[in-house]
Amino acid sequence: MSPSQILAPHCCLIILLPLPNAKIFSALVSIICIIILVIYMKKSKLGHAIRATAQNARAAKILGVDTEKVYSAIFGINAALCGVAGALIAITFTLHPYIGLPYTVRSFMIVIVAGLGNLPAVALSGMGLGVFEEFADYILGTEFRIGSCLFIIGFNSCI
């Protein structure tokens, strides 16, 4: 029997840490979604229109971009990404009415660290925060998971 089968049948050993298959699946799906979004924002006409509208909506409107359609498209993309994120959270954690509150703190922290207009940096910052929280959860315990996020916010504000 391998060590991963002794720990649990639904876990894999990665760098000598047992990780549930649901978390590995969630990480892979989120990485795929990030790559698709970054490529779409850089290569498509709508992606260019979104970036132009984000930089200066008035100038984009003068140049012929329909900013109302861009805002509608942004809302649709955001709703789709939130749906994917909710589905990935539902297969990993227990659902309750206040499940979104810790993710609000995390999202603000990610934007503070990465900056508002840099999509690849936001993606890397989010993945880095997730890895840091998992290590804090494994090493310090579950009760320090959110505290580690607040530690990064405090550390970032001191720099």
N, C-alpha and C positions, 0 to 999 in steps of 0.2 A: 504494500500500500504506500502511495506517495504521501508526503506531509500535508498536501492540500486536501486529500481525501480524509485524513485523520481529523483535520480542523473542522471541516464542514464540506458536504458534497457540493455546495453552491458557491465555493470560494476558490480563488486562485492565489498562488504565492507570487508576488511581484516584489523584487528586492527584499526578500525575506519577510514581507508584510502580507498578512492575509487580507485580500480585498474581495468583497462580494461581487459576484458576476453582474449583478444589477448596477453597481457603481461603475464597473468597467464598461458595460454597455452604455450607460448614461454619458460617460466621458467620451466614448467614441462617437456617439450620435451628436453630442454638442460640438466636438471638434469638426465633424463633417459639416454641420450647420454653419459654423464660423467660417470655414473655408469657402463654402458656397456663397455666403453673404459678402465676404470680402471680394471675391472674384466678380460677383454681380455688381457691387458698388463701383468697381474699377473699370469694368468692361462694357456695361450696358449703357444705353442712352438715358434710361431712367436713373441709373446710378449717378451719372454725371449731373443730371438735373437735380437730384437730391443733394449732392455735394455743393452745387452752385447755389441752391436755395438756402442751404445751411450757412454758407458764407455770407451771402447778401441777397435777401429775398427781393428787394426792390430792383437791384441790378439784373437779377435773373429774370424778373418779370419784363423788364425793358428789353432784354435780349430774346424774348419770345417763349420763355418757359412758363407753362401754365402752373402757377404755384399752388392753386387749389387742388389740382389733380395730384401734384407731388405730395401735398399734405395728406391727401386721401391714401395714396400709395404707401406713405410712411406709416400711417395708422394701420393699414392692412398687413404690412411686413411685421410691425410691432406685435399685432395680435397673433400672427402666425408663430412668431418666435416665443411669445408668452405661452401659447398653447403647447408647443413642443417642450418648453421648460416645465410647465405644469405636469405634463405627462411623465417626464423623466423624474420629477420629484415624487410623483405618486407611486412609481414603482420602487423607489428607494426608501422613502420615509413614511411614517404614519401621518395621515391627513387629519387636520383639526381646523376649526374656524380661524385661528390666528397664525396659521403656518406662514403667511406672507410677511410678517413683521421682521423676523431676522434677515430675510432676503432684501428688505428695504435698506437696512443698515449696510448690508454687504454691497448693494448696488451703488450707494452713495460713496462708500469707501473705494470701490473700484474706479469710479469716475474721478475721485479726488487724486488717486495715485496716477492714473493714466492720462488724464486730460480729457476734455469733452469732445474734441473733434478728431481724435486719432483712433480709428476703429481697430486696427491690429494691436495697438497698445492696450486698448480696453480688453480685447480678447485675451491677450497674454497676462494682463493683470488679473483678470477673473480666474484663469486657469492657475496662476501662481497662488492666488488666495485660496483656491480650493485645495491645492496640494498642501499649503501651509496649515490650513485648518485640519486636514486629515492627519498630518503628522502631530499637530497639537492634540488632537483627539486621541491618537494612539499612545503618545508619550505621556501627556499630562492628565488625560481623562476627558470624558464627554463634557463635563461641566465647564471646562476651560476652552471649549470650541469657539463660542461667541466672544469670550474674553480675548482670545488671540486676535480676532478681527479688530477689536477695539484697541488692542496693543499696537497693531500696525497703524491705525489712525493716529494714535498719540505719537508714535515714533515718527511718522511722516510729518506731523505738524511741528516737531522739534527741529527738523532738518531745514 
